[in-house]
């Protein structure tokens, strides 16, 4: 019983970690897209 609970907690922690990593990846992607958009705007202004 105790072992089972411990395993469940471990699994939950792993899932949380994976989710956090996914979330950070999504956030970085969004930031990159925004930055790219701004860069394009700046380039257009320069030309």
ROSE-4610 file (N, C-alpha, C; in Angstrom, 1 decimal, always signed):
// ROSE-4610
residu = [X/X/X/X/X/X/X/X/X/X/X/X/X/X/X/X/X/X/X/X/X/X/X/X/X/X/X/X/X/X/X/X/X/X/X/X/X/X/X/X/X/X/X/X/X/X/X/X/X/X/X/X/X/X/X/X/X/X/X/X/X/X/X/X/X/X/X/X/X/X/X/X/X/X/X/X/X/X/X/X/X/X/X/X/X/X/X/X/X/X/X/X/X/X/X/X/X/X/X/X/X/X/X/X/X/X/X/X/X/X/X/X/X/X/X/X/X/X/X/X/X/X/X/X/X/X/X/X/X/X/X/X/X/X/X/X/X/X/X/X/X]
num = [1/1/1/2/2/2/3/3/3/4/4/4/5/5/5/6/6/6/7/7/7/8/8/8/9/9/9/10/10/10/11/11/11/12/12/12/13/13/13/14/14/14/15/15/15/16/16/16/17/17/17/18/18/18/19/19/19/20/20/20/21/21/21/22/22/22/23/23/23/24/24/24/25/25/25/26/26/26/27/27/27/28/28/28/29/29/29/30/30/30/31/31/31/32/32/32/33/33/33/34/34/34/35/35/35/36/36/36/37/37/37/38/38/38/39/39/39/40/40/40/41/41/41/42/42/42/43/43/43/44/44/44/45/45/45/46/46/46/47/47/47]
x = [+0.8/+0.0/+0.9/+1.8/+2.7/+3.5/+4.0/+4.8/+4.0/+2.7/+1.8/+1.6/+1.4/+1.1/+2.4/+3.6/+4.8/+5.0/+4.7/+4.8/+3.9/+2.6/+1.7/+2.2/+2.7/+3.3/+4.4/+5.3/+6.4/+5.9/+4.9/+4.3/+3.7/+3.0/+2.4/+3.4/+4.5/+5.6/+6.2/+6.4/+7.0/+6.1/+4.8/+3.8/+3.9/+3.9/+4.0/+5.2/+6.4/+7.6/+7.5/+7.0/+6.8/+5.9/+4.8/+3.9/+4.5/+5.3/+6.0/+7.0/+7.7/+8.6/+7.9/+6.7/+5.9/+5.5/+5.0/+4.5/+5.6/+6.8/+7.9/+8.2/+8.2/+8.5/+7.5/+6.2/+5.1/+5.4/+5.7/+5.9/+7.1/+8.2/+9.4/+9.0/+8.2/+7.8/+7.0/+6.1/+5.2/+6.1/+7.1/+8.0/+8.8/+9.3/+10.1/+9.2/+8.0/+7.0/+6.9/+6.6/+6.4/+7.6/+8.8/+10.1/+10.3/+10.0/+10.1/+9.2/+8.0/+7.1/+7.6/+8.1/+8.7/+9.8/+10.7/+11.9/+11.4/+10.4/+9.9/+9.4/+8.7/+8.2/+9.3/+10.4/+11.5/+12.2/+12.4/+13.0/+12.2/+10.9/+10.0/+10.2/+10.3/+10.4/+11.8/+12.8/+14.2/+14.2/+13.5/+13.5/+12.7]
y = [-1.2/+0.0/+1.3/+1.3/+2.5/+2.7/+1.5/+1.6/+2.1/+1.7/+2.1/+3.6/+4.1/+5.6/+6.3/+5.8/+6.5/+6.5/+5.4/+5.3/+6.3/+6.4/+7.4/+8.8/+9.1/+10.5/+10.8/+9.8/+9.9/+10.2/+9.4/+9.5/+10.9/+11.4/+12.7/+13.8/+13.7/+14.7/+14.7/+13.5/+13.4/+14.1/+13.8/+14.4/+16.0/+16.5/+17.9/+18.5/+17.8/+18.3/+18.3/+17.3/+17.2/+18.4/+18.6/+19.6/+21.0/+21.2/+22.5/+22.7/+21.6/+21.7/+22.1/+21.4/+21.7/+23.2/+23.6/+25.0/+26.0/+25.7/+26.7/+26.7/+25.5/+25.4/+26.3/+26.1/+26.9/+28.4/+28.8/+30.2/+30.7/+29.9/+30.4/+30.5/+29.5/+29.6/+30.8/+31.1/+32.3/+33.6/+33.6/+34.8/+34.9/+33.8/+33.8/+34.3/+33.9/+34.3/+35.8/+36.3/+37.8/+38.5/+38.0/+38.7/+38.7/+37.6/+37.5/+38.5/+38.6/+39.6/+41.0/+41.3/+42.7/+42.9/+41.9/+42.0/+42.3/+41.6/+41.8/+43.3/+43.8/+45.1/+46.1/+45.9/+46.8/+46.8/+45.6/+45.4/+46.2/+46.1/+46.8/+48.3/+48.7/+50.2/+50.7/+49.8/+50.2/+50.3/+49.4/+49.4/+50.5]
z = [+0.0/+0.0/+0.0/+0.9/+1.0/-0.3/-0.8/-2.0/-3.1/-3.2/-4.3/-4.3/-3.1/-2.9/-3.4/-3.0/-3.3/-4.8/-5.5/-6.9/-7.6/-7.1/-7.6/-7.5/-6.4/-6.2/-7.2/-7.3/-8.3/-9.7/-10.1/-11.4/-11.6/-10.5/-10.6/-10.8/-10.0/-10.0/-11.4/-12.0/-13.4/-14.4/-14.2/-15.2/-15.0/-13.8/-13.6/-14.2/-14.0/-14.6/-16.1/-16.7/-18.2/-18.6/-17.9/-18.3/-18.2/-17.1/-17.0/-18.2/-18.5/-19.7/-20.9/-21.2/-22.3/-22.3/-21.2/-21.0/-21.3/-20.8/-21.0/-22.5/-23.2/-24.6/-25.4/-25.0/-25.7/-25.5/-24.3/-24.0/-24.8/-24.9/-25.6/-27.1/-27.6/-29.0/-29.3/-28.4/-28.6/-28.6/-27.7/-27.6/-28.9/-29.4/-30.6/-31.8/-31.8/-32.9/-32.8/-31.6/-31.4/-31.8/-31.3/-31.7/-33.2/-33.8/-35.3/-36.0/-35.5/-36.1/-35.9/-34.7/-34.5/-35.4/-35.6/-36.4/-37.9/-38.3/-39.7/-39.8/-38.8/-38.9/-39.0/-38.2/-38.2/-39.5/-40.1/-41.4/-42.5/-42.4/-43.4/-43.3/-42.0/-41.8/-42.4/-42.2/-42.6/-44.2/-44.8/-46.3/-46.9]
